[in-house]
Amino acid sequence: MPLERSGAPADEYYKAQDVITPDAVLSPTIRKVECFKTGFALAPPLIELGTEETITLRFDDLQDQTEALNYRVVHCTWDWKPSGLGDIETIEGTPSEYVPTPRQSFTTRQPYLQYSIVFPNRMMRPKLSGNHLIIVYRDGDPNDIVLTRRMMILQRKATVDARVVACRDVEKRDTHQQVDLTLRHPGLEVRDPFGDLQVVVLQNMRWDDARTGLRPKFVRDTELVYDHPAEALFAGGNEWRNMDLKNLRYARPPVQRIGLSEEGLDQATLQPEPKRNIRVYTLMDDINGRHFVLNDQVEDEPLAADYCMVEFNLPQEAPLSGGDMYVYGGFADFQLRRELRMTWVPEQRAYRLRTLIKQGFIDYQFAVLPNGRQVPDLTTIEGSHFQTENDYVVLVYVKDYQARCDRLVGVRFLNSRRG
């Protein structure tokens, strides 16, 4: 897919930008893309500038022929538009590099090739903090993009005090969670705290529901108090449903049975799953929507994790009006993909889906996408509770006029229960 020009006029701060979609997969044979802080498979791809920390990007290709792939790293603005800076300004070393030769899966019914990139490396290191996109492309052609992935480089210059508190709106107190925060930046020059600082709040690393536009209510020298910002009010949602497919030899609830699919792969059929929107809160263990790849029979070897067909079954009295039903979660990058749209089966009075998922521990929920909306609704089927355990991250960016970019200067991870 060729890059498109944004058409936006350049101003004194940003150049005209190319449009590059973050977290995109543009090749039909690419599956299970993982991007994480090296050594912590469930950690977000965020490291500190100038340290020995690295980020690992790995992805599977279900075709049997290797491809000549390259990658480059593009510096972005706080809202993930290319910043317009040249490679020499953002990268120390080569502007692009070859993707190392892939490794072949083993003991799997579905063979695949796994490519892996570690960044920074001896050929390429970042010069600037901020948002970066890793772009993988074919045959040295930067316009023939295979996939893109977000990663973040932190240069800590600000501290964030944050906590999850009850909503002040009595009607939402039982269903929502409020992120309250105070930002301190001693030693960091901020010309305009209302325009030069950008705060982004994420729930469970969901970029499709990123909250922006926060503005401080009080400014005290180098302290900014946001005081229950409306933009950081989230539906608490519900604990994630999950299935344990780390061992495909036997079924664990909610898996009803495991057999052989018509494609010659293992197939896990899930039991019918009820709606949870009118139920009281029930504590359940989950990993907050993520997907942990693992084959129990071959530990610490991602190449031994197989792919299997999974069949979902959501009974409903009637089909939705004015929207579509999806299976949703980190196993699909928290995206509403076409292959995850469920089909209404009238004779069974249920939504059904059969799709390919990589083996491991998988969190998921049933999401509704109302017509004309882009952000999925997780509460129609799953319900929402203040007690739900969620992870949050607060990201703070400052506009650097000298470097002509947005720098990531503050990060705070917090949990709705543990603080």
Secondary structure as UniProt FT lines:
FT   STRAND          4..5
FT   STRAND          18..19
FT   TURN            22..23
FT   TURN            28..29
FT   STRAND          30..37
FT   TURN            38..39
FT   TURN            41..42
FT   STRAND          46..48
FT   TURN            49..50
FT   STRAND          55..61
FT   STRAND          69..76
FT   TURN            78..79
FT   HELIX           87..90
FT   STRAND          91..93
FT   STRAND          96..98
FT   STRAND          103..104
FT   STRAND          113..119
FT   TURN            122..123
FT   STRAND          124..126
FT   STRAND          130..138
FT   TURN            139..140
FT   TURN            142..143
FT   STRAND          145..154
FT   STRAND          159..165
FT   HELIX           170..172
FT   TURN            173..175
FT   STRAND          176..184
FT   TURN            186..187
FT   TURN            193..196
FT   STRAND          197..203
FT   TURN            204..205
FT   HELIX           207..209
FT   STRAND          218..220
FT   TURN            221..222
FT   STRAND          223..225
FT   HELIX           230..232
FT   STRAND          233..235
FT   STRAND          241..244
FT   TURN            248..249
FT   TURN            253..254
FT   STRAND          255..260
FT   TURN            262..263
FT   STRAND          266..270
FT   TURN            277..278
FT   TURN            288..289
FT   STRAND          291..293
FT   TURN            296..297
FT   TURN            299..300
FT   HELIX           302..304
FT   STRAND          307..315
FT   STRAND          323..328
FT   HELIX           330..332
FT   TURN            333..334
FT   HELIX           338..340
FT   STRAND          343..345
FT   HELIX           346..348
FT   STRAND          350..358
FT   STRAND          360..370
FT   TURN            371..372
FT   HELIX           379..382
FT   TURN            386..387
FT   STRAND          391..400
FT   TURN            401..404
FT   STRAND          405..415
FT   TURN            416..418
//
